[in-house]
Amino acid sequence: MSRPSFIRSRYNSFRFAFKGLNAVFRSEPNMHLHVLASIIVLVMAYRFEVTRVEWCLLILCIGMVWVAEIFNTSIETLTDLVSPMENIWAGKTKDLAAGAVLMAALTAVAVGLFIFIPYWAAYVNVAL
């Protein structure tokens, strides 16, 4: 049996990757919260006309949280597969993965506050 062509194998790689994204969006309620928060942040960034560097930081933080959630889902799924019974180490593994998502989200919130607080302050001063 011959190997698929380079183009065909790249196509399949992307197809499987999008299948994975689709799975995480459909199965993880927390991902819906991340999407909602991302939309709010992007709308505020557009509204306040943040700088290019601020856009980059916000997009990087959004990506970091999404990637952490996808890894967390992957780790939880694999853990459930290899350890279907309750197991202290499986629980610790899942807790660590969830902690990574929390850390990414808290970091993103901190960056967002550093960026948006001056814009909010200026908006409140003008609005008064």
CNS distance restraints for C-alpha pairs under 8 A (distance, minus, plus):
assign (resid   4 and name CA) (resid   8 and name CA) 5.92 0.50 0.50
assign (resid   4 and name CA) (resid   9 and name CA) 5.94 0.50 0.50
assign (resid   5 and name CA) (resid   9 and name CA) 6.09 0.50 0.50
assign (resid   6 and name CA) (resid  10 and name CA) 6.17 0.50 0.50
assign (resid   7 and name CA) (resid  11 and name CA) 6.10 0.50 0.50
assign (resid   8 and name CA) (resid  12 and name CA) 6.18 0.50 0.50
assign (resid   9 and name CA) (resid  13 and name CA) 6.15 0.50 0.50
assign (resid  10 and name CA) (resid  14 and name CA) 6.32 0.50 0.50
assign (resid  11 and name CA) (resid  15 and name CA) 6.11 0.50 0.50
assign (resid  12 and name CA) (resid  16 and name CA) 6.09 0.50 0.50
assign (resid  13 and name CA) (resid  17 and name CA) 6.19 0.50 0.50
assign (resid  14 and name CA) (resid  18 and name CA) 6.11 0.50 0.50
assign (resid  15 and name CA) (resid  19 and name CA) 6.15 0.50 0.50
assign (resid  16 and name CA) (resid  20 and name CA) 6.25 0.50 0.50
assign (resid  17 and name CA) (resid  21 and name CA) 6.39 0.50 0.50
assign (resid  18 and name CA) (resid  22 and name CA) 6.06 0.50 0.50
assign (resid  19 and name CA) (resid  23 and name CA) 6.18 0.50 0.50
assign (resid  20 and name CA) (resid  24 and name CA) 6.34 0.50 0.50
assign (resid  21 and name CA) (resid  25 and name CA) 6.23 0.50 0.50
assign (resid  21 and name CA) (resid  70 and name CA) 7.92 0.50 0.50
assign (resid  22 and name CA) (resid  26 and name CA) 6.15 0.50 0.50
assign (resid  23 and name CA) (resid  27 and name CA) 5.97 0.50 0.50
assign (resid  24 and name CA) (resid  28 and name CA) 5.61 0.50 0.50
assign (resid  24 and name CA) (resid  31 and name CA) 7.20 0.50 0.50
assign (resid  24 and name CA) (resid  70 and name CA) 6.60 0.50 0.50
assign (resid  24 and name CA) (resid  73 and name CA) 7.08 0.50 0.50
assign (resid  25 and name CA) (resid  29 and name CA) 7.76 0.50 0.50
assign (resid  25 and name CA) (resid  31 and name CA) 6.00 0.50 0.50
assign (resid  25 and name CA) (resid  32 and name CA) 6.89 0.50 0.50
assign (resid  28 and name CA) (resid  32 and name CA) 7.14 0.50 0.50
assign (resid  28 and name CA) (resid  73 and name CA) 7.67 0.50 0.50
assign (resid  29 and name CA) (resid  33 and name CA) 6.89 0.50 0.50
assign (resid  30 and name CA) (resid  34 and name CA) 6.37 0.50 0.50
assign (resid  30 and name CA) (resid  69 and name CA) 7.99 0.50 0.50
assign (resid  31 and name CA) (resid  35 and name CA) 6.18 0.50 0.50
assign (resid  31 and name CA) (resid  66 and name CA) 7.46 0.50 0.50
assign (resid  31 and name CA) (resid  69 and name CA) 6.98 0.50 0.50
assign (resid  32 and name CA) (resid  36 and name CA) 6.22 0.50 0.50
assign (resid  33 and name CA) (resid  37 and name CA) 6.08 0.50 0.50
assign (resid  34 and name CA) (resid  38 and name CA) 5.98 0.50 0.50
assign (resid  34 and name CA) (resid  65 and name CA) 7.56 0.50 0.50
assign (resid  34 and name CA) (resid  66 and name CA) 7.04 0.50 0.50
assign (resid  35 and name CA) (resid  39 and name CA) 6.20 0.50 0.50
assign (resid  36 and name CA) (resid  40 and name CA) 6.31 0.50 0.50
assign (resid  37 and name CA) (resid  41 and name CA) 6.17 0.50 0.50
assign (resid  38 and name CA) (resid  42 and name CA) 6.08 0.50 0.50
assign (resid  38 and name CA) (resid  62 and name CA) 6.33 0.50 0.50
assign (resid  39 and name CA) (resid  43 and name CA) 6.06 0.50 0.50
assign (resid  40 and name CA) (resid  44 and name CA) 6.18 0.50 0.50
assign (resid  41 and name CA) (resid  45 and name CA) 6.06 0.50 0.50
assign (resid  41 and name CA) (resid  58 and name CA) 7.79 0.50 0.50
assign (resid  41 and name CA) (resid 112 and name CA) 8.00 0.50 0.50
assign (resid  42 and name CA) (resid  46 and name CA) 6.14 0.50 0.50
assign (resid  43 and name CA) (resid  47 and name CA) 6.02 0.50 0.50
assign (resid  44 and name CA) (resid  48 and name CA) 5.96 0.50 0.50
assign (resid  45 and name CA) (resid  49 and name CA) 5.86 0.50 0.50
assign (resid  45 and name CA) (resid  50 and name CA) 5.45 0.50 0.50
assign (resid  45 and name CA) (resid  55 and name CA) 7.16 0.50 0.50
assign (resid  46 and name CA) (resid  50 and name CA) 6.82 0.50 0.50
assign (resid  48 and name CA) (resid 119 and name CA) 6.59 0.50 0.50
assign (resid  50 and name CA) (resid  54 and name CA) 5.92 0.50 0.50
assign (resid  50 and name CA) (resid  55 and name CA) 6.45 0.50 0.50
assign (resid  51 and name CA) (resid  55 and name CA) 6.21 0.50 0.50
assign (resid  52 and name CA) (resid  56 and name CA) 6.25 0.50 0.50
assign (resid  53 and name CA) (resid  57 and name CA) 6.25 0.50 0.50
assign (resid  54 and name CA) (resid  58 and name CA) 6.11 0.50 0.50
assign (resid  54 and name CA) (resid 115 and name CA) 6.83 0.50 0.50
assign (resid  55 and name CA) (resid  59 and name CA) 6.07 0.50 0.50
assign (resid  56 and name CA) (resid  60 and name CA) 5.98 0.50 0.50
assign (resid  57 and name CA) (resid  61 and name CA) 6.12 0.50 0.50
assign (resid  57 and name CA) (resid 111 and name CA) 7.63 0.50 0.50
assign (resid  58 and name CA) (resid  62 and name CA) 6.16 0.50 0.50
assign (resid  58 and name CA) (resid 108 and name CA) 7.68 0.50 0.50
assign (resid  58 and name CA) (resid 111 and name CA) 7.52 0.50 0.50
assign (resid  58 and name CA) (resid 112 and name CA) 6.90 0.50 0.50
assign (resid  59 and name CA) (resid  63 and name CA) 6.09 0.50 0.50
assign (resid  60 and name CA) (resid  64 and name CA) 6.05 0.50 0.50
assign (resid  61 and name CA) (resid  65 and name CA) 6.26 0.50 0.50
assign (resid  61 and name CA) (resid 104 and name CA) 7.77 0.50 0.50
assign (resid  61 and name CA) (resid 107 and name CA) 7.72 0.50 0.50
assign (resid  61 and name CA) (resid 108 and name CA) 5.11 0.50 0.50
assign (resid  61 and name CA) (resid 111 and name CA) 7.78 0.50 0.50
assign (resid  62 and name CA) (resid  66 and name CA) 6.25 0.50 0.50
assign (resid  62 and name CA) (resid 108 and name CA) 7.11 0.50 0.50
assign (resid  63 and name CA) (resid  67 and name CA) 5.98 0.50 0.50
assign (resid  64 and name CA) (resid  68 and name CA) 6.10 0.50 0.50
assign (resid  64 and name CA) (resid 104 and name CA) 6.48 0.50 0.50
assign (resid  65 and name CA) (resid  69 and name CA) 6.19 0.50 0.50
assign (resid  65 and name CA) (resid 101 and name CA) 6.41 0.50 0.50
assign (resid  65 and name CA) (resid 104 and name CA) 5.34 0.50 0.50
assign (resid  65 and name CA) (resid 105 and name CA) 5.71 0.50 0.50
assign (resid  65 and name CA) (resid 108 and name CA) 7.43 0.50 0.50
assign (resid  66 and name CA) (resid  70 and name CA) 6.19 0.50 0.50
assign (resid  67 and name CA) (resid  71 and name CA) 6.13 0.50 0.50
assign (resid  68 and name CA) (resid  72 and name CA) 6.01 0.50 0.50
assign (resid  68 and name CA) (resid 100 and name CA) 6.59 0.50 0.50
assign (resid  68 and name CA) (resid 101 and name CA) 5.10 0.50 0.50
assign (resid  68 and name CA) (resid 104 and name CA) 6.90 0.50 0.50
assign (resid  69 and name CA) (resid  73 and name CA) 6.13 0.50 0.50
assign (resid  69 and name CA) (resid  98 and name CA) 7.96 0.50 0.50
assign (resid  69 and name CA) (resid 101 and name CA) 5.74 0.50 0.50
assign (resid  70 and name CA) (resid  74 and name CA) 6.17 0.50 0.50
assign (resid  71 and name CA) (resid  75 and name CA) 6.06 0.50 0.50
assign (resid  71 and name CA) (resid  97 and name CA) 7.58 0.50 0.50
assign (resid  72 and name CA) (resid  76 and name CA) 6.06 0.50 0.50
assign (resid  72 and name CA) (resid  94 and name CA) 7.58 0.50 0.50
assign (resid  72 and name CA) (resid  97 and name CA) 5.02 0.50 0.50
assign (resid  72 and name CA) (resid  98 and name CA) 6.10 0.50 0.50
assign (resid  72 and name CA) (resid 100 and name CA) 7.79 0.50 0.50
assign (resid  72 and name CA) (resid 101 and name CA) 7.06 0.50 0.50
assign (resid  73 and name CA) (resid  77 and name CA) 6.02 0.50 0.50
assign (resid  74 and name CA) (resid  78 and name CA) 6.16 0.50 0.50
assign (resid  75 and name CA) (resid  79 and name CA) 5.95 0.50 0.50
assign (resid  75 and name CA) (resid  93 and name CA) 7.87 0.50 0.50
assign (resid  75 and name CA) (resid  94 and name CA) 6.97 0.50 0.50
assign (resid  75 and name CA) (resid  97 and name CA) 6.94 0.50 0.50
assign (resid  76 and name CA) (resid  80 and name CA) 6.10 0.50 0.50
assign (resid  76 and name CA) (resid  93 and name CA) 7.98 0.50 0.50
assign (resid  76 and name CA) (resid  94 and name CA) 5.68 0.50 0.50
assign (resid  76 and name CA) (resid  97 and name CA) 7.75 0.50 0.50
assign (resid  77 and name CA) (resid  81 and name CA) 6.27 0.50 0.50
assign (resid  78 and name CA) (resid  82 and name CA) 6.28 0.50 0.50
assign (resid  79 and name CA) (resid  83 and name CA) 5.72 0.50 0.50
assign (resid  79 and name CA) (resid  84 and name CA) 7.70 0.50 0.50
assign (resid  79 and name CA) (resid  90 and name CA) 6.12 0.50 0.50
assign (resid  79 and name CA) (resid  93 and name CA) 7.64 0.50 0.50
assign (resid  79 and name CA) (resid  94 and name CA) 7.44 0.50 0.50
assign (resid  80 and name CA) (resid  84 and name CA) 5.05 0.50 0.50
assign (resid  80 and name CA) (resid  90 and name CA) 7.89 0.50 0.50
assign (resid  83 and name CA) (resid  87 and name CA) 7.00 0.50 0.50
assign (resid  83 and name CA) (resid  90 and name CA) 6.65 0.50 0.50
assign (resid  86 and name CA) (resid  90 and name CA) 7.44 0.50 0.50
assign (resid  86 and name CA) (resid  91 and name CA) 7.62 0.50 0.50
assign (resid  87 and name CA) (resid  91 and name CA) 6.18 0.50 0.50
assign (resid  88 and name CA) (resid  92 and name CA) 6.21 0.50 0.50
assign (resid  89 and name CA) (resid  93 and name CA) 6.10 0.50 0.50
assign (resid  90 and name CA) (resid  94 and name CA) 6.29 0.50 0.50
assign (resid  91 and name CA) (resid  95 and name CA) 6.10 0.50 0.50
assign (resid  92 and name CA) (resid  96 and name CA) 6.10 0.50 0.50
assign (resid  93 and name CA) (resid  97 and name CA) 6.33 0.50 0.50
assign (resid  94 and name CA) (resid  98 and name CA) 6.17 0.50 0.50
assign (resid  95 and name CA) (resid  99 and name CA) 6.00 0.50 0.50
assign (resid  96 and name CA) (resid 100 and name CA) 6.29 0.50 0.50
assign (resid  97 and name CA) (resid 101 and name CA) 6.69 0.50 0.50
assign (resid  98 and name CA) (resid 102 and name CA) 6.35 0.50 0.50
assign (resid  99 and name CA) (resid 103 and name CA) 6.09 0.50 0.50
assign (resid 100 and name CA) (resid 104 and name CA) 6.18 0.50 0.50
assign (resid 101 and name CA) (resid 105 and name CA) 6.09 0.50 0.50
assign (resid 102 and name CA) (resid 106 and name CA) 6.07 0.50 0.50
assign (resid 103 and name CA) (resid 107 and name CA) 6.11 0.50 0.50
assign (resid 104 and name CA) (resid 108 and name CA) 6.17 0.50 0.50
assign (resid 105 and name CA) (resid 109 and name CA) 6.16 0.50 0.50
assign (resid 106 and name CA) (resid 110 and name CA) 6.20 0.50 0.50
assign (resid 107 and name CA) (resid 111 and name CA) 6.28 0.50 0.50
assign (resid 108 and name CA) (resid 112 and name CA) 6.01 0.50 0.50
assign (resid 109 and name CA) (resid 113 and name CA) 6.07 0.50 0.50
assign (resid 110 and name CA) (resid 114 and name CA) 6.28 0.50 0.50
assign (resid 111 and name CA) (resid 115 and name CA) 6.26 0.50 0.50
assign (resid 112 and name CA) (resid 116 and name CA) 5.89 0.50 0.50
assign (resid 113 and name CA) (resid 117 and name CA) 5.51 0.50 0.50
assign (resid 114 and name CA) (resid 118 and name CA) 7.65 0.50 0.50
assign (resid 115 and name CA) (resid 119 and name CA) 7.52 0.50 0.50
assign (resid 116 and name CA) (resid 120 and name CA) 6.04 0.50 0.50
assign (resid 117 and name CA) (resid 121 and name CA) 6.03 0.50 0.50
assign (resid 118 and name CA) (resid 122 and name CA) 6.15 0.50 0.50
assign (resid 119 and name CA) (resid 123 and name CA) 6.08 0.50 0.50
assign (resid 120 and name CA) (resid 124 and name CA) 6.11 0.50 0.50
assign (resid 121 and name CA) (resid 125 and name CA) 6.20 0.50 0.50
assign (resid 122 and name CA) (resid 126 and name CA) 6.21 0.50 0.50
assign (resid 123 and name CA) (resid 127 and name CA) 5.94 0.50 0.50
assign (resid 124 and name CA) (resid 128 and name CA) 6.09 0.50 0.50
